Amino acid sequence: MSSAPVLPLARDASSRFLPWLIAFMVWLAAMALAAVLVLSSYGNQWRSNLTGTLTVQITTTSDEAVETTEQRLNRALEIIRKTPGVVSTEAVPLKRISDLLAPWLGRDVVSESLGLPIPRLIDVRINPEKNIDVAALWERLNKEVSGTQVDDHGAWLDKLIALAGAVEAITLAVLVLISIAAVATVVFATRTSLTIHRDVIELLHVIGAKDQYVADQFHWHALTLGLKGGIAGVFLATATLLGLVSLWSGVESSLLPPISLSIWQWICVLAVAFAAAGISTVTARITVLRALGRMP
């Protein structure tokens, strides 16, 4: 339980500006944390969906007969299935390919009525533990099926994951800097209050008050300010994130991956408010005890 407030800390200037500063830093911290969580989720999805996969593309021409294209496709499927290390292989339906191209070229452009030659695609799932020679497979396919290309997802997936990891590291560094700035702000505000109320603190010492009693006054005051600023900052961050999710959902899903946070990720974002209150409280208490220890 807290002791009855004796120091008039609520009338300090810090009581007016500190909650707003904490709210702003909590908003930044919550947004940075949400970015890290989303990027981490994307990285996990990319690893699970694209690791151990290949895409084989068979080009077509506008004057090529459908039967000829299907024969080339079936021949490529036969070669791939006989390749050691291949787990599964499946020809991508033309409708699905058209759906993928529609956001870029438009529905009318890729419609069958215009006769646009759409390449046929084959999804190949391979055993990641097997070292398949992709170049050799590509050469073997081209010998028997002309106009074949093989896209190894692992070649660019590593670069994409490395880029996401770099962005995560930068965002985490920003989060650490925000935390340091919050600590520095609370230290400055606490020291200012100590200077303002120095005479009252000395009087409390004269009548027998211990340092712990004075520290308790600042402890609960900092907790109150931290909770006010933290809750306000998380509220603003939640509103911002919900607005971004709403805007993102209006974008064609084929162009960009969906942005969303799971329940536990939302809990982590909301917990920033309590983390801010904890940082404010602990920082204020340590600052006061150290300052009081140097007082005569």
Phi and psi in degrees as a GROMACS rama.xvg file:
@    title "Ramachandran Plot"
@    xaxis  label "Phi"
@    yaxis  label "Psi"
@TYPE xy
-85.6238  150.184  SER-2
-79.2407  161.036  SER-3
-62.4734  136.815  ALA-4
-66.6073  128.566  PRO-5
-110.252  -42.7306  VAL-6
-76.5389  132.426  LEU-7
-78.0664  58.9018  PRO-8
-68.4255  -27.5417  LEU-9
-65.4082  -19.0263  ALA-10
-93.0578  -0.265049  ARG-11
-70.3332  155.767  ASP-12
-62.9515  -31.1774  ALA-13
-63.3725  -28.2302  SER-14
-67.0275  -19.9635  SER-15
-92.3762  -42.8063  ARG-16
-94.0618  -25.7727  PHE-17
-63.3938  -44.359  LEU-18
-59.6638  -35.9291  PRO-19
-68.8236  -39.2321  TRP-20
-65.2046  -42.6736  LEU-21
-63.4891  -41.112  ILE-22
-60.4208  -42.7288  ALA-23
-64.4691  -43.9287  PHE-24
-69.329  -35.2234  MET-25
-66.0945  -39.3649  VAL-26
-59.9288  -46.6388  TRP-27
-62.7381  -43.9266  LEU-28
-64.7312  -41.8489  ALA-29
-65.4025  -39.883  ALA-30
-66.5686  -40.6135  MET-31
-65.323  -42.4927  ALA-32
-63.8198  -41.6494  LEU-33
-61.6094  -39.9261  ALA-34
-62.5616  -42.6554  ALA-35
-62.578  -44.0446  VAL-36
-64.4529  -41.5471  LEU-37
-66.2711  -44.7  VAL-38
-62.66  -39.0638  LEU-39
-63.4196  -40.4946  SER-40
-64.902  -42.2082  SER-41
-60.2849  -44.4343  TYR-42
-59.824  -42.2796  GLY-43
-65.3218  -39.5042  ASN-44
-66.1617  -42.6191  GLN-45
-61.1769  -42.111  TRP-46
-64.4507  -43.5937  ARG-47
-73.8842  -33.7165  SER-48
-87.7875  -30.4386  ASN-49
-111.872  -15.7505  LEU-50
-67.5259  130.321  THR-51
75.1745  33.0453  GLY-52
-128.947  150.816  THR-53
-132.144  154.298  LEU-54
-125.006  123.725  THR-55
-103.9  128.262  VAL-56
-114.376  130.719  GLN-57
-114.944  110.998  ILE-58
-72.8068  150.922  THR-59
-129.512  165.547  THR-60
-119.912  157.904  THR-61
-64.379  -27.0389  SER-62
-96.9324  6.50904  ASP-63
-82.2797  136.444  GLU-64
-69.4134  149.037  ALA-65
-61.706  -38.3037  VAL-66
-61.8674  -40.0989  GLU-67
-65.2876  -41.4103  THR-68
-62.6224  -43.2227  THR-69
-65.2042  -35.425  GLU-70
-65.6427  -43.3633  GLN-71
-63.8343  -39.638  ARG-72
-63.8552  -46.0574  LEU-73
-64.4  -37.5059  ASN-74
-65.5056  -40.6844  ARG-75
-64.9368  -40.6433  ALA-76
-61.6124  -39.6824  LEU-77
-64.0873  -42.8283  GLU-78
-65.649  -43.7308  ILE-79
-64.9633  -41.9891  ILE-80
-64.7114  -26.7989  ARG-81
-84.7636  -5.34597  LYS-82
-77.743  126.21  THR-83
-61.305  136.762  PRO-84
97.9593  -10.3231  GLY-85
-82.104  123.937  VAL-86
-85.5076  -46.0499  VAL-87
-155.402  158.349  SER-88
-147.944  141.639  THR-89
-149.888  133.965  GLU-90
-77.1436  132.06  ALA-91
-78.8957  126.947  VAL-92
-61.6899  150.595  PRO-93
-60.8921  -35.1655  LEU-94
-63.4379  -40.3143  LYS-95
-66.8839  -38.7296  ARG-96
-64.011  -41.5084  ILE-97
-62.933  -38.5854  SER-98
-64.0637  -34.8599  ASP-99
-71.1415  -33.8479  LEU-100
-84.099  -21.9946  LEU-101
-57.0958  -42.5872  ALA-102
-61.6533  -25.4998  PRO-103
-93.9911  -38.9157  TRP-104
-110.207  -15.914  LEU-105
95.038  151.854  GLY-106
-64.0851  -40.9597  ARG-107
-66.7391  -34.1206  ASP-108
-68.0207  -37.2172  VAL-109
-96.5642  7.31614  VAL-110
-69.7123  151.868  SER-111
-66.3529  -23.6881  GLU-112
-66.29  -25.3469  SER-113
-84.9538  -11.9154  LEU-114
69.4949  26.4817  GLY-115
-71.896  125.956  LEU-116
-69.7004  113.146  PRO-117
-101.327  125.189  ILE-118
-65.3472  148.15  PRO-119
-89.8411  141.426  ARG-120
-119.602  148.504  LEU-121
-129.459  123.175  ILE-122
-85.9354  128.491  ASP-123
-123.713  125.869  VAL-124
-106.616  123.658  ARG-125
-116.346  161.95  ILE-126
-78.4231  115.979  ASN-127
-59.6102  -24.13  PRO-128
-79.201  -14.5328  GLU-129
-93.565  129.169  LYS-130
-86.0811  86.3767  ASN-131
-81.6772  132.804  ILE-132
-80.8223  98.1189  ASP-133
-65.002  -39.1117  VAL-134
-62.2913  -40.348  ALA-135
-67.084  -38.685  ALA-136
-64.1772  -42.506  LEU-137
-60.8761  -43.513  TRP-138
-65.4899  -40.417  GLU-139
-66.3177  -38.8919  ARG-140
-66.3126  -41.4846  LEU-141
-66.8771  -25.7244  ASN-142
-68.8508  -35.0896  LYS-143
-107.665  -22.8543  GLU-144
-131.488  102.007  VAL-145
-68.7947  153.299  SER-146
72.1042  34.2802  GLY-147
-104.678  137.22  THR-148
-127.845  144.762  GLN-149
-120.453  124.919  VAL-150
-107.803  112.667  ASP-151
-88.0738  108.549  ASP-152
-63.2948  -28.9467  HIS-153
-64.0075  -26.616  GLY-154
-64.8693  -41.5885  ALA-155
-99.9384  -15.1021  TRP-156
-64.6811  -39.7428  LEU-157
-61.1787  -40.557  ASP-158
-67.6772  -39.5709  LYS-159
-65.6654  -43.3406  LEU-160
-67.2901  -37.154  ILE-161
-63.6996  -39.9487  ALA-162
-63.9748  -45.0967  LEU-163
-62.1687  -38.4331  ALA-164
-64.1369  -38.6976  GLY-165
-64.8879  -41.7738  ALA-166
-65.1243  -39.4132  VAL-167
-60.3242  -44.432  GLU-168
-62.9607  -42.3758  ALA-169
-63.8512  -42.0684  ILE-170
-65.1973  -40.0476  THR-171
-63.9172  -37.7445  LEU-172
-63.1908  -40.3481  ALA-173
-62.1433  -40.1176  VAL-174
-62.5256  -41.0851  LEU-175
-65.4695  -42.1774  VAL-176
-63.517  -38.3911  LEU-177
-63.1103  -41.1407  ILE-178
-63.0811  -42.0744  SER-179
-63.6993  -41.5769  ILE-180
-63.4078  -37.8437  ALA-181
-64.9803  -43.1897  ALA-182
-61.7575  -45.605  VAL-183
-62.0791  -39.0819  ALA-184
-64.5186  -44.7332  THR-185
-65.5335  -40.301  VAL-186
-60.3924  -46.277  VAL-187
-61.7563  -45.8715  PHE-188
-64.6918  -39.1774  ALA-189
-67.6206  -43.4592  THR-190
-63.2214  -37.3785  ARG-191
-62.5493  -43.6532  THR-192
-64.6237  -38.4047  SER-193
-61.3467  -40.8892  LEU-194
-66.5675  -41.7185  THR-195
-63.2099  -40.861  ILE-196
-104.172  23.5901  HIS-197
-59.2569  -42.7422  ARG-198
-63.2809  -42.2022  ASP-199
-66.3399  -39.1609  VAL-200
-64.2361  -42.0825  ILE-201
-63.4817  -37.6161  GLU-202
-64.7573  -40.3652  LEU-203
-62.465  -37.3957  LEU-204
-64.9013  -38.8703  HIS-205
-62.721  -39.3716  VAL-206
-87.0468  8.24354  ILE-207
104.318  6.34036  GLY-208
-70.6089  137.426  ALA-209
-86.9717  164.062  LYS-210
-61.0461  -35.2902  ASP-211
-62.7481  -35.5872  GLN-212
-64.8304  -44.9529  TYR-213
-66.0116  -40.2066  VAL-214
-62.6973  -35.2915  ALA-215
-61.6114  -36.5496  ASP-216
-59.8354  -47.2774  GLN-217
-71.3695  -33.5996  PHE-218
-56.8268  -55.7018  HIS-219
-71.8641  -31.7856  TRP-220
-64.9587  -44.6936  HIS-221
-65.5758  -37.3974  ALA-222
-62.3381  -42.9119  LEU-223
-63.2543  -47.2312  THR-224
-64.8747  -40.2464  LEU-225
-63.4705  -40.1885  GLY-226
-67.7971  -41.5196  LEU-227
-60.3422  -50.917  LYS-228
-66.303  -39.8435  GLY-229
-64.8429  -45.1655  GLY-230
-65.1789  -41.4346  ILE-231
-63.366  -42.7424  ALA-232
-65.3898  -41.496  GLY-233
-67.1939  -36.9184  VAL-234
-60.7528  -45.8877  PHE-235
-64.3353  -40.2095  LEU-236
-64.9036  -41.6022  ALA-237
-62.1142  -44.552  THR-238
-62.2429  -40.3404  ALA-239
-64.7358  -45.0584  THR-240
-64.8551  -42.3544  LEU-241
-63.7234  -37.1547  LEU-242
-64.5966  -41.3009  GLY-243
-65.3824  -41.7758  LEU-244
-61.6741  -40.9596  VAL-245
-64.5433  -43.6492  SER-246
-66.0041  -40.4798  LEU-247
-64.9571  -35.8749  TRP-248
-67.0154  -20.4229  SER-249
-81.8502  -9.22847  GLY-250
-83.7638  145.06  VAL-251
-54.6104  121.152  GLU-252
-64.5456  -22.8897  SER-253
-72.0175  -23.6255  SER-254
-82.9838  -40.5399  LEU-255
-130.443  146.805  LEU-256
-70.0016  151.608  PRO-257
-67.1295  145.655  PRO-258
-108.861  125.097  ILE-259
-160.717  158.816  SER-260
-121.025  137.158  LEU-261
-76.8418  174.992  SER-262
-61.0622  -46.0718  ILE-263
-67.5168  -30.1696  TRP-264
-69.0521  -38.9718  GLN-265
-63.1695  -38.0743  TRP-266
-62.087  -40.6465  ILE-267
-62.6149  -41.2214  CYS-268
-65.3652  -44.6574  VAL-269
-66.6339  -29.2091  LEU-270
-68.9238  -13.8972  ALA-271
-59.8845  -33.4848  VAL-272
-61.2234  -44.966  ALA-273
-73.0392  -31.3034  PHE-274
-64.6607  -40.2231  ALA-275
-63.9683  -42.4467  ALA-276
-63.3176  -40.2371  ALA-277
-65.2195  -43.6136  GLY-278
-62.0526  -43.3472  ILE-279
-61.9018  -43.9571  SER-280
-66.1078  -50.5131  THR-281
-64.2333  -42.7837  VAL-282
-62.2082  -45.1402  THR-283
-62.965  -42.8458  ALA-284
-64.9472  -45.9004  ARG-285
-63.1444  -42.2769  ILE-286
-61.4763  -43.9143  THR-287
-66.3787  -46.8429  VAL-288
-62.4934  -39.0187  LEU-289
-68.1962  -40.186  ARG-290
-67.038  -41.8973  ALA-291
-66.1244  -32.9395  LEU-292
-65.8242  -23.4577  GLY-293
-93.3726  -8.47193  ARG-294
-75.108  141.623  MET-295
